[in-house]
Amino acid sequence: MKKIILLWGILSAAPPLAAQVPTPTPTATPSGSCCQGLAQINVFLAPAGMAVDYPNKRLYVADFNNQQVQVFNSDTQSPLTVLTSANSGTTFINPIDVSVDGTGDFFVADVGAPQPLKEFSSSFAFLGSIGPAGVTAYGVLADPGSVYFSTSTGQVFQYNASATVFSAAATYGNPGTLSNPNQMVKI
């Protein structure tokens, strides 16, 4: 009986979980408590696509409903950065997929964006948008010198790099040939 009363006393003395609000920035915490300020980084709302950059030991996650891309150290699982409209140099609408080329640059397919792809350097700098205006990309596959993306019109577009500019190189399928292709794999 005393154990139950003691347990009840501890539970009733603690503030309810809903009242514990994480701080928006990392703060020093007393020994024994953990992770204040990191709660916002690790919360996903519909993670949609991922890519692993093995040489740089990074995991990229396109977070559709949070309108951001989260980047983690793939060895330690520690967050490196969160790219949002506020800090990326571009506006994210609904990032749905991400792919990394062999140089460390990465590409984000963004549903609803004016152009289907956004290119970033390995240091997270926005390099530019790729693709025809008004086209929605569902999936992206990057290779050094080329990037492929699938579209809502049932096609796959290939764009090749020339210096720092990407130009249309090929179109696979005709409108309506493929039914909403959304993933591609390099073989």
Secondary structure, DSSP 8 states (H G I E B T S, - for coil): -HHHHHHHHHHHHS--GGG----SS-----TT---TTTHHHH--SSEEEEEEETTTTEEEEEETTTTEEEEEETTT--EEEEE-TTTSSS--SEEEEEEE-TTS-EEEEEETSSSSEEEE-TT--EEEEES-TT--EEEEEEETTEEEEEETTS-EEEEEEETTEEEEEEEES-TTTSSS-------
